[in-house]
Amino acid sequence: MGMKAEIEQALAAHAAWRKRFKDFLGGKTSFDVAAAGDSHRCQFGDWLDHEGHRLMPENRRLEIQAAHDEFHRVADGIVQKIRDRQFAQAREDLAQDGALNRASARMIEALVKTRLYEPAAAMPAREPPAEPAARAAGAADTT
């Protein structure tokens, strides 16, 4: 599978985790709340730890990992706020412009940058420039 396809799958895994987490918070499904704060226990984290690192430069992987860690810290914070009955603060974190969506957006932005990055070895070879004589002959034929 190519890099772009793997990153598309990683983005889909992240979206699915977010949906399950929000469904859990809405009382629609069960969820392992102990895993909320662990960025290595979700499908995306597993991919990043074991496969994703080979697809991108180290600085990009570290940027994505930091954003992913922050996303899980926020999710864990939301769980803790609910346990502590700080419902207003949890709702703020879950709002459209809240901390969870901001952390998710940072991670997605870094992934999209990676998806657009193609290693030089994977780039199609460019055709060599035409020989000067061939270019001159082509220009002469434009009468």
C-alpha positions as CSV (number, residue, x, y, z in Angstrom):
1,M,0.0,0.0,0.0
2,G,1.3,3.5,-0.8
3,M,1.9,6.3,1.6
4,K,-1.1,8.3,0.6
5,A,-3.4,5.3,1.0
6,E,-2.0,4.5,4.4
7,I,-2.4,8.1,5.6
8,E,-6.0,8.1,4.3
9,Q,-6.6,5.0,6.4
10,A,-4.9,6.6,9.4
11,L,-7.2,9.6,9.1
12,A,-10.2,7.3,8.9
13,A,-9.1,5.5,12.0
14,H,-8.7,8.8,13.9
15,A,-12.2,9.9,12.8
16,A,-13.7,6.6,13.9
17,W,-12.0,6.9,17.4
18,R,-13.4,10.4,17.7
19,K,-16.9,9.3,16.8
20,R,-16.8,6.4,19.3
21,F,-15.5,8.7,22.0
22,K,-18.3,11.2,21.3
23,D,-20.9,8.4,21.1
24,F,-19.7,7.2,24.5
25,L,-20.0,10.7,26.0
26,G,-23.5,10.9,24.6
27,G,-24.4,7.5,26.2
28,K,-24.7,5.7,22.9
29,T,-21.9,3.1,23.3
30,S,-19.3,1.7,25.7
31,F,-15.7,2.9,25.7
32,D,-12.5,2.0,27.4
33,V,-12.0,5.3,29.3
34,A,-8.6,4.1,30.6
35,A,-7.5,4.2,26.9
36,A,-8.6,7.8,26.4
37,G,-5.4,9.3,27.5
38,D,-3.1,6.7,25.9
39,S,-2.1,7.7,22.4
40,H,-0.5,4.3,21.7
41,R,-3.7,2.2,22.4
42,C,-5.8,3.4,19.5
43,Q,-5.6,2.1,15.9
44,F,-4.0,5.4,14.7
45,G,-1.4,5.3,17.5
46,D,-0.6,1.7,16.7
47,W,-0.2,2.5,13.1
48,L,2.1,5.5,13.8
49,D,4.2,3.5,16.2
50,H,4.7,0.5,13.9
51,E,4.1,1.6,10.3
52,G,3.7,5.3,10.0
53,H,7.3,6.1,11.0
54,R,8.6,4.5,7.8
55,L,6.5,6.8,5.6
56,M,7.7,10.2,6.7
57,P,10.7,12.2,7.8
58,E,11.4,12.0,11.5
59,N,10.6,15.7,12.1
60,R,7.1,15.2,10.6
61,R,6.5,12.0,12.6
62,L,7.4,13.8,15.8
63,E,5.1,16.7,14.9
64,I,2.2,14.2,14.3
65,Q,3.0,12.3,17.5
66,A,3.0,15.4,19.6
67,A,-0.3,16.5,18.2
68,H,-1.7,13.0,18.7
69,D,-0.5,12.9,22.3
70,E,-2.1,16.3,22.9
71,F,-5.4,15.0,21.4
72,H,-5.4,12.1,23.9
73,R,-4.5,14.3,26.8
74,V,-7.5,16.5,26.0
75,A,-9.7,13.4,25.7
76,D,-8.5,12.1,29.0
77,G,-9.1,15.6,30.5
78,I,-12.7,15.5,29.3
79,V,-13.2,12.1,31.0
80,Q,-11.7,13.5,34.2
81,K,-13.8,16.6,34.1
82,I,-16.9,14.5,33.7
83,R,-15.9,12.3,36.7
84,D,-15.3,15.5,38.7
85,R,-18.7,16.7,37.6
86,Q,-17.2,19.7,35.8
87,F,-19.7,19.4,33.0
88,A,-19.5,23.0,31.8
89,Q,-15.7,22.7,31.3
90,A,-16.1,19.3,29.6
91,R,-18.7,20.8,27.2
92,E,-16.3,23.7,26.4
93,D,-13.6,21.2,25.4
94,L,-16.1,19.3,23.3
95,A,-17.5,22.4,21.5
96,Q,-16.9,23.0,17.8
97,D,-14.1,25.4,18.7
98,G,-13.1,23.5,21.8
99,A,-9.8,21.9,22.8
100,L,-10.6,18.4,21.4
101,N,-11.4,19.7,17.9
102,R,-8.4,22.1,18.0
103,A,-6.0,19.2,18.9
104,S,-7.6,17.0,16.3
105,A,-7.2,19.7,13.6
106,R,-3.5,20.1,14.4
107,M,-3.0,16.4,14.0
108,I,-5.0,16.2,10.8
109,E,-3.1,19.2,9.4
110,A,0.2,17.5,10.1
111,L,-1.0,14.3,8.4
112,V,-2.3,16.1,5.4
113,K,1.1,17.8,5.0
114,T,2.6,14.3,5.1
115,R,0.2,12.9,2.6
116,L,1.3,15.6,0.2
117,Y,5.0,14.8,0.8
118,E,6.4,12.2,-1.5
119,P,9.9,10.9,-1.0
120,A,12.2,11.7,-3.9
121,A,12.6,8.0,-4.7
122,A,8.9,7.7,-5.3
123,M,8.7,10.7,-7.6
124,P,8.4,9.9,-11.3
125,A,11.6,10.5,-13.2
126,R,11.6,13.7,-15.2
127,E,12.4,13.5,-18.8
128,P,15.8,15.0,-19.6
129,P,15.7,18.4,-21.3
130,A,15.7,18.2,-25.1
131,E,19.0,18.6,-26.8
132,P,19.7,22.1,-28.0
133,A,19.8,21.0,-31.6
134,A,16.4,19.3,-31.2
135,R,14.9,22.4,-29.7
136,A,16.3,24.5,-32.5
137,A,14.9,22.1,-35.1
138,G,11.5,22.2,-33.4
139,A,11.5,26.0,-33.4
140,A,12.4,26.1,-37.1
141,D,9.4,23.9,-37.9
142,T,6.9,26.5,-36.6
143,T,6.5,28.3,-39.9
